[in-house]
């Protein structure tokens, strides 16, 4: 998934595509937050003389941030048997 910017480099003023994923885990007995994590994913386009730019779409940024968050959660989690 991605996007292509075909605008002429004379009209390229840079740009940023940013997405955020937040996860909060609550204790259902006390309604307290017991775990919270926020991941921000972004891609920036620089000011250059290129007429074509490839960048990740919002969907791809969100999915990447989600995967990073889940991987971190799995590393920190304990398994109850």
Backbone atoms as SQL, in Angstrom:
CREATE TABLE atoms (id INTEGER PRIMARY KEY, chain TEXT, resi INTEGER, resn TEXT, atom TEXT, x REAL, y REAL, z REAL);
INSERT INTO atoms VALUES
  (1, 'A', 1, 'UNK', 'N', 0.845, -1.167, 0.000),
  (2, 'A', 1, 'UNK', 'CA', 0.000, 0.000, 0.000),
  (3, 'A', 1, 'UNK', 'C', 0.895, 1.235, 0.000),
  (4, 'A', 2, 'UNK', 'N', 0.550, 2.184, -0.792),
  (5, 'A', 2, 'UNK', 'CA', 1.338, 3.400, -0.835),
  (6, 'A', 2, 'UNK', 'C', 0.675, 4.427, -1.711),
  (7, 'A', 3, 'UNK', 'N', 1.382, 5.527, -1.864),
  (8, 'A', 3, 'UNK', 'CA', 0.865, 6.590, -2.710),
  (9, 'A', 3, 'UNK', 'C', 2.007, 7.150, -3.540),
  (10, 'A', 4, 'UNK', 'N', 1.657, 7.753, -4.642),
  (11, 'A', 4, 'UNK', 'CA', 2.633, 8.349, -5.546),
  (12, 'A', 4, 'UNK', 'C', 2.253, 9.802, -5.756),
  (13, 'A', 5, 'UNK', 'N', 3.214, 10.688, -5.582),
  (14, 'A', 5, 'UNK', 'CA', 3.010, 12.112, -5.831),
  (15, 'A', 5, 'UNK', 'C', 3.702, 12.453, -7.136),
  (16, 'A', 6, 'UNK', 'N', 2.936, 12.876, -8.117),
  (17, 'A', 6, 'UNK', 'CA', 3.481, 13.194, -9.433),
  (18, 'A', 6, 'UNK', 'C', 3.571, 14.695, -9.684),
  (19, 'A', 7, 'UNK', 'N', 3.428, 15.512, -8.645),
  (20, 'A', 7, 'UNK', 'CA', 3.467, 16.960, -8.850),
  (21, 'A', 7, 'UNK', 'C', 4.877, 17.407, -9.232),
  (22, 'A', 8, 'UNK', 'N', 4.936, 18.425, -10.020),
  (23, 'A', 8, 'UNK', 'CA', 6.207, 18.969, -10.475),
  (24, 'A', 8, 'UNK', 'C', 7.003, 19.461, -9.275),
  (25, 'A', 9, 'UNK', 'N', 8.338, 19.303, -9.322),
  (26, 'A', 9, 'UNK', 'CA', 9.164, 19.680, -8.176),
  (27, 'A', 9, 'UNK', 'C', 9.066, 21.168, -7.848),
  (28, 'A', 10, 'UNK', 'N', 8.643, 21.993, -8.807),
  (29, 'A', 10, 'UNK', 'CA', 8.475, 23.421, -8.522),
  (30, 'A', 10, 'UNK', 'C', 7.329, 23.666, -7.536),
  (31, 'A', 11, 'UNK', 'N', 6.399, 22.714, -7.455),
  (32, 'A', 11, 'UNK', 'CA', 5.263, 22.849, -6.554),
  (33, 'A', 11, 'UNK', 'C', 5.412, 21.989, -5.297),
  (34, 'A', 12, 'UNK', 'N', 6.598, 21.413, -5.113),
  (35, 'A', 12, 'UNK', 'CA', 6.850, 20.538, -3.978),
  (36, 'A', 12, 'UNK', 'C', 7.322, 21.375, -2.789),
  (37, 'A', 13, 'UNK', 'N', 6.484, 21.460, -1.775),
  (38, 'A', 13, 'UNK', 'CA', 6.831, 22.210, -0.577),
  (39, 'A', 13, 'UNK', 'C', 7.065, 21.273, 0.607),
  (40, 'A', 14, 'UNK', 'N', 7.347, 20.015, 0.324),
  (41, 'A', 14, 'UNK', 'CA', 7.515, 19.028, 1.391),
  (42, 'A', 14, 'UNK', 'C', 6.164, 18.611, 1.915),
  (43, 'A', 15, 'UNK', 'N', 6.171, 17.710, 2.839),
  (44, 'A', 15, 'UNK', 'CA', 4.914, 17.260, 3.419),
  (45, 'A', 15, 'UNK', 'C', 5.146, 16.121, 4.373),
  (46, 'A', 16, 'UNK', 'N', 4.193, 15.912, 5.248),
  (47, 'A', 16, 'UNK', 'CA', 4.286, 14.851, 6.240),
  (48, 'A', 16, 'UNK', 'C', 2.962, 14.109, 6.286),
  (49, 'A', 17, 'UNK', 'N', 3.038, 12.804, 6.316),
  (50, 'A', 17, 'UNK', 'CA', 1.878, 11.954, 6.501),
  (51, 'A', 17, 'UNK', 'C', 2.088, 11.260, 7.839),
  (52, 'A', 18, 'UNK', 'N', 1.165, 11.459, 8.791),
  (53, 'A', 18, 'UNK', 'CA', 1.363, 10.969, 10.154),
  (54, 'A', 18, 'UNK', 'C', 0.126, 10.230, 10.645),
  (55, 'A', 19, 'UNK', 'N', 0.352, 9.117, 11.353),
  (56, 'A', 19, 'UNK', 'CA', -0.737, 8.339, 11.946),
  (57, 'A', 19, 'UNK', 'C', -0.343, 7.961, 13.362),
  (58, 'A', 20, 'UNK', 'N', -1.349, 7.774, 14.210),
  (59, 'A', 20, 'UNK', 'CA', -1.104, 7.451, 15.611),
  (60, 'A', 20, 'UNK', 'C', -2.004, 6.304, 16.042),
  (61, 'A', 21, 'UNK', 'N', -1.438, 5.380, 16.817),
  (62, 'A', 21, 'UNK', 'CA', -2.183, 4.255, 17.380),
  (63, 'A', 21, 'UNK', 'C', -1.970, 4.297, 18.888),
  (64, 'A', 22, 'UNK', 'N', -3.060, 4.159, 19.643),
  (65, 'A', 22, 'UNK', 'CA', -2.965, 4.183, 21.096),
  (66, 'A', 22, 'UNK', 'C', -3.699, 2.978, 21.672),
  (67, 'A', 23, 'UNK', 'N', -3.066, 2.343, 22.668),
  (68, 'A', 23, 'UNK', 'CA', -3.645, 1.177, 23.316),
  (69, 'A', 23, 'UNK', 'C', -3.650, 1.422, 24.823),
  (70, 'A', 24, 'UNK', 'N', -4.794, 1.207, 25.445),
  (71, 'A', 24, 'UNK', 'CA', -4.910, 1.294, 26.900),
  (72, 'A', 24, 'UNK', 'C', -5.583, 0.025, 27.399),
  (73, 'A', 25, 'UNK', 'N', -4.988, -0.580, 28.410),
  (74, 'A', 25, 'UNK', 'CA', -5.535, -1.788, 29.023),
  (75, 'A', 25, 'UNK', 'C', -6.027, -1.404, 30.413),
  (76, 'A', 26, 'UNK', 'N', -7.273, -1.739, 30.700),
  (77, 'A', 26, 'UNK', 'CA', -7.901, -1.382, 31.965),
  (78, 'A', 26, 'UNK', 'C', -8.075, -2.608, 32.846),
  (79, 'A', 27, 'UNK', 'N', -7.943, -2.404, 34.146),
  (80, 'A', 27, 'UNK', 'CA', -8.328, -3.408, 35.129),
  (81, 'A', 27, 'UNK', 'C', -9.847, -3.284, 35.282),
  (82, 'A', 28, 'UNK', 'N', -10.575, -4.330, 34.933),
  (83, 'A', 28, 'UNK', 'CA', -12.037, -4.259, 34.950),
  (84, 'A', 28, 'UNK', 'C', -12.608, -4.164, 36.363),
  (85, 'A', 29, 'UNK', 'N', -11.854, -4.587, 37.360),
  (86, 'A', 29, 'UNK', 'CA', -12.336, -4.507, 38.738),
  (87, 'A', 29, 'UNK', 'C', -12.241, -3.096, 39.301),
  (88, 'A', 30, 'UNK', 'N', -11.147, -2.405, 38.982),
  (89, 'A', 30, 'UNK', 'CA', -10.925, -1.072, 39.561),
  (90, 'A', 30, 'UNK', 'C', -11.090, 0.055, 38.550),
  (91, 'A', 31, 'UNK', 'N', -11.228, -0.256, 37.302),
  (92, 'A', 31, 'UNK', 'CA', -11.325, 0.717, 36.193),
  (93, 'A', 31, 'UNK', 'C', -10.071, 1.582, 36.056),
  (94, 'A', 32, 'UNK', 'N', -8.939, 1.090, 36.574),
  (95, 'A', 32, 'UNK', 'CA', -7.668, 1.804, 36.435),
  (96, 'A', 32, 'UNK', 'C', -6.953, 1.348, 35.172),
  (97, 'A', 33, 'UNK', 'N', -6.202, 2.253, 34.577),
  (98, 'A', 33, 'UNK', 'CA', -5.370, 1.901, 33.427),
  (99, 'A', 33, 'UNK', 'C', -4.138, 1.181, 33.964),
  (100, 'A', 34, 'UNK', 'N', -3.911, -0.048, 33.490),
  (101, 'A', 34, 'UNK', 'CA', -2.748, -0.799, 33.943),
  (102, 'A', 34, 'UNK', 'C', -1.643, -0.841, 32.890),
  (103, 'A', 35, 'UNK', 'N', -1.956, -0.469, 31.659),
  (104, 'A', 35, 'UNK', 'CA', -0.950, -0.417, 30.597),
  (105, 'A', 35, 'UNK', 'C', -1.418, 0.576, 29.554),
  (106, 'A', 36, 'UNK', 'N', -0.497, 1.398, 29.094),
  (107, 'A', 36, 'UNK', 'CA', -0.819, 2.372, 28.059),
  (108, 'A', 36, 'UNK', 'C', 0.389, 2.533, 27.154),
  (109, 'A', 37, 'UNK', 'N', 0.142, 2.553, 25.870),
  (110, 'A', 37, 'UNK', 'CA', 1.222, 2.760, 24.903),
  (111, 'A', 37, 'UNK', 'C', 0.683, 3.525, 23.708),
  (112, 'A', 38, 'UNK', 'N', 1.515, 4.403, 23.184),
  (113, 'A', 38, 'UNK', 'CA', 1.163, 5.220, 22.016),
  (114, 'A', 38, 'UNK', 'C', 2.303, 5.124, 21.014),
  (115, 'A', 39, 'UNK', 'N', 1.972, 4.858, 19.770),
  (116, 'A', 39, 'UNK', 'CA', 2.958, 4.764, 18.703),
  (117, 'A', 39, 'UNK', 'C', 2.561, 5.731, 17.597),
  (118, 'A', 40, 'UNK', 'N', 3.519, 6.525, 17.165),
  (119, 'A', 40, 'UNK', 'CA', 3.299, 7.467, 16.070),
  (120, 'A', 40, 'UNK', 'C', 4.170, 7.041, 14.897),
  (121, 'A', 41, 'UNK', 'N', 3.555, 6.918, 13.741),
  (122, 'A', 41, 'UNK', 'CA', 4.280, 6.579, 12.516),
  (123, 'A', 41, 'UNK', 'C', 4.117, 7.734, 11.538),
  (124, 'A', 42, 'UNK', 'N', 5.216, 8.099, 10.885),
  (125, 'A', 42, 'UNK', 'CA', 5.113, 9.183, 9.914),
  (126, 'A', 42, 'UNK', 'C', 6.111, 8.982, 8.790),
  (127, 'A', 43, 'UNK', 'N', 5.800, 9.596, 7.696),
  (128, 'A', 43, 'UNK', 'CA', 6.708, 9.637, 6.557),
  (129, 'A', 43, 'UNK', 'C', 6.724, 11.083, 6.074),
  (130, 'A', 44, 'UNK', 'N', 7.919, 11.582, 5.812),
  (131, 'A', 44, 'UNK', 'CA', 8.070, 12.964, 5.376),
  (132, 'A', 44, 'UNK', 'C', 8.656, 13.000, 3.970),
  (133, 'A', 45, 'UNK', 'N', 8.226, 13.957, 3.233),
  (134, 'A', 45, 'UNK', 'CA', 8.745, 14.155, 1.877),
  (135, 'A', 45, 'UNK', 'C', 9.588, 15.423, 1.904),
  (136, 'A', 46, 'UNK', 'N', 10.815, 15.303, 1.518),
  (137, 'A', 46, 'UNK', 'CA', 11.719, 16.441, 1.556),
  (138, 'A', 46, 'UNK', 'C', 11.536, 17.383, 0.374),
  (139, 'A', 47, 'UNK', 'N', 12.130, 18.538, 0.482),
  (140, 'A', 47, 'UNK', 'CA', 12.144, 19.494, -0.631),
  (141, 'A', 47, 'UNK', 'C', 13.328, 19.147, -1.523),
  (142, 'A', 48, 'UNK', 'N', 13.032, 18.614, -2.673),
  (143, 'A', 48, 'UNK', 'CA', 14.091, 18.244, -3.608),
  (144, 'A', 48, 'UNK', 'C', 13.621, 18.488, -5.029),
  (145, 'A', 49, 'UNK', 'N', 14.425, 18.111, -5.981),
  (146, 'A', 49, 'UNK', 'CA', 14.103, 18.357, -7.384),
  (147, 'A', 49, 'UNK', 'C', 13.474, 17.151, -8.071),
  (148, 'A', 50, 'UNK', 'N', 13.099, 16.142, -7.301),
  (149, 'A', 50, 'UNK', 'CA', 12.469, 14.969, -7.897),
  (150, 'A', 50, 'UNK', 'C', 10.998, 15.260, -8.188),
  (151, 'A', 51, 'UNK', 'N', 10.538, 14.809, -9.331),
  (152, 'A', 51, 'UNK', 'CA', 9.144, 15.024, -9.710),
  (153, 'A', 51, 'UNK', 'C', 8.232, 13.904, -9.225),
  (154, 'A', 52, 'UNK', 'N', 8.796, 12.756, -8.851),
  (155, 'A', 52, 'UNK', 'CA', 7.992, 11.623, -8.410),
  (156, 'A', 52, 'UNK', 'C', 8.442, 11.227, -7.009),
  (157, 'A', 53, 'UNK', 'N', 7.470, 11.066, -6.094),
  (158, 'A', 53, 'UNK', 'CA', 7.753, 10.647, -4.728),
  (159, 'A', 53, 'UNK', 'C', 6.860, 9.469, -4.384),
  (160, 'A', 54, 'UNK', 'N', 7.440, 8.451, -3.759),
  (161, 'A', 54, 'UNK', 'CA', 6.688, 7.304, -3.282),
  (162, 'A', 54, 'UNK', 'C', 6.615, 7.398, -1.758),
  (163, 'A', 55, 'UNK', 'N', 5.451, 7.135, -1.203),
  (164, 'A', 55, 'UNK', 'CA', 5.282, 7.201, 0.248),
  (165, 'A', 55, 'UNK', 'C', 4.242, 6.180, 0.689),
  (166, 'A', 56, 'UNK', 'N', 4.325, 5.786, 1.955),
  (167, 'A', 56, 'UNK', 'CA', 3.329, 4.876, 2.516),
  (168, 'A', 56, 'UNK', 'C', 2.016, 5.615, 2.722),
  (169, 'A', 57, 'UNK', 'N', 0.926, 4.892, 2.549),
  (170, 'A', 57, 'UNK', 'CA', -0.399, 5.468, 2.772),
  (171, 'A', 57, 'UNK', 'C', -0.705, 5.485, 4.274),
  (172, 'A', 58, 'UNK', 'N', -1.781, 6.161, 4.655),
  (173, 'A', 58, 'UNK', 'CA', -2.200, 6.172, 6.054),
  (174, 'A', 58, 'UNK', 'C', -2.480, 4.765, 6.555),
  (175, 'A', 59, 'UNK', 'N', -3.115, 3.945, 5.727),
  (176, 'A', 59, 'UNK', 'CA', -3.413, 2.568, 6.121),
  (177, 'A', 59, 'UNK', 'C', -2.139, 1.799, 6.446),
  (178, 'A', 60, 'UNK', 'N', -1.130, 1.947, 5.612),
  (179, 'A', 60, 'UNK', 'CA', 0.138, 1.246, 5.834),
  (180, 'A', 60, 'UNK', 'C', 0.843, 1.773, 7.080),
  (181, 'A', 61, 'UNK', 'N', 0.771, 3.071, 7.330),
  (182, 'A', 61, 'UNK', 'CA', 1.379, 3.641, 8.529),
  (183, 'A', 61, 'UNK', 'C', 0.688, 3.129, 9.786),
  (184, 'A', 62, 'UNK', 'N', -0.646, 3.091, 9.773),
  (185, 'A', 62, 'UNK', 'CA', -1.397, 2.602, 10.930),
  (186, 'A', 62, 'UNK', 'C', -1.086, 1.132, 11.185),
  (187, 'A', 63, 'UNK', 'N', -1.060, 0.338, 10.134),
  (188, 'A', 63, 'UNK', 'CA', -0.774, -1.088, 10.288),
  (189, 'A', 63, 'UNK', 'C', 0.637, -1.309, 10.826),
  (190, 'A', 64, 'UNK', 'N', 1.600, -0.561, 10.340),
  (191, 'A', 64, 'UNK', 'CA', 2.968, -0.671, 10.827),
  (192, 'A', 64, 'UNK', 'C', 3.086, -0.274, 12.288),
  (193, 'A', 65, 'UNK', 'N', 2.409, 0.803, 12.680),
  (194, 'A', 65, 'UNK', 'CA', 2.426, 1.239, 14.082),
  (195, 'A', 65, 'UNK', 'C', 1.756, 0.200, 14.970),
  (196, 'A', 66, 'UNK', 'N', 0.657, -0.363, 14.499),
  (197, 'A', 66, 'UNK', 'CA', -0.045, -1.404, 15.258),
  (198, 'A', 66, 'UNK', 'C', 0.843, -2.624, 15.459),
  (199, 'A', 67, 'UNK', 'N', 1.511, -3.063, 14.398),
  (200, 'A', 67, 'UNK', 'CA', 2.393, -4.233, 14.498),
  (201, 'A', 67, 'UNK', 'C', 3.535, -3.973, 15.467),
  (202, 'A', 68, 'UNK', 'N', 4.117, -2.776, 15.427),
  (203, 'A', 68, 'UNK', 'CA', 5.198, -2.431, 16.341),
  (204, 'A', 68, 'UNK', 'C', 4.696, -2.448, 17.785),
  (205, 'A', 69, 'UNK', 'N', 3.498, -1.918, 18.010),
  (206, 'A', 69, 'UNK', 'CA', 2.925, -1.887, 19.350),
  (207, 'A', 69, 'UNK', 'C', 2.658, -3.302, 19.868),
  (208, 'A', 70, 'UNK', 'N', 2.085, -4.155, 19.048),
  (209, 'A', 70, 'UNK', 'CA', 1.782, -5.526, 19.457),
  (210, 'A', 70, 'UNK', 'C', 3.067, -6.296, 19.740),
  (211, 'A', 71, 'UNK', 'N', 4.098, -6.111, 18.924),
  (212, 'A', 71, 'UNK', 'CA', 5.380, -6.783, 19.169),
  (213, 'A', 71, 'UNK', 'C', 5.966, -6.360, 20.508),
  (214, 'A', 72, 'UNK', 'N', 5.927, -5.071, 20.833),
  (215, 'A', 72, 'UNK', 'CA', 6.414, -4.590, 22.126),
  (216, 'A', 72, 'UNK', 'C', 5.590, -5.160, 23.266),
  (217, 'A', 73, 'UNK', 'N', 4.281, -5.221, 23.088),
  (218, 'A', 73, 'UNK', 'CA', 3.401, -5.767, 24.121),
  (219, 'A', 73, 'UNK', 'C', 3.701, -7.238, 24.357),
  (220, 'A', 74, 'UNK', 'N', 3.923, -7.996, 23.294),
  (221, 'A', 74, 'UNK', 'CA', 4.218, -9.420, 23.432),
  (222, 'A', 74, 'UNK', 'C', 5.552, -9.642, 24.139),
  (223, 'A', 75, 'UNK', 'N', 6.530, -8.773, 23.925),
  (224, 'A', 75, 'UNK', 'CA', 7.826, -8.896, 24.601),
  (225, 'A', 75, 'UNK', 'C', 7.684, -8.665, 26.096),
  (226, 'A', 76, 'UNK', 'N', 6.797, -7.757, 26.492),
  (227, 'A', 76, 'UNK', 'CA', 6.644, -7.379, 27.894),
  (228, 'A', 76, 'UNK', 'C', 5.610, -8.222, 28.636),
  (229, 'A', 77, 'UNK', 'N', 4.830, -8.996, 27.907),
  (230, 'A', 77, 'UNK', 'CA', 3.729, -9.759, 28.509),
  (231, 'A', 77, 'UNK', 'C', 4.229, -11.055, 29.150),
  (232, 'A', 78, 'UNK', 'N', 3.455, -11.520, 30.092),
  (233, 'A', 78, 'UNK', 'CA', 3.694, -12.823, 30.667),
  (234, 'A', 78, 'UNK', 'C', 2.601, -13.767, 30.193),
  (235, 'A', 79, 'UNK', 'N', 2.925, -15.019, 30.103),
  (236, 'A', 79, 'UNK', 'CA', 1.954, -16.015, 29.659),
  (237, 'A', 79, 'UNK', 'C', 1.451, -16.779, 30.873),
  (238, 'A', 80, 'UNK', 'N', 0.151, -16.831, 31.034),
  (239, 'A', 80, 'UNK', 'CA', -0.454, -17.555, 32.141),
  (240, 'A', 80, 'UNK', 'C', -0.979, -18.883, 31.595),
  (241, 'A', 81, 'UNK', 'N', -0.538, -19.966, 32.217),
  (242, 'A', 81, 'UNK', 'CA', -0.952, -21.297, 31.738),
  (243, 'A', 81, 'UNK', 'C', -2.019, -21.866, 32.629);
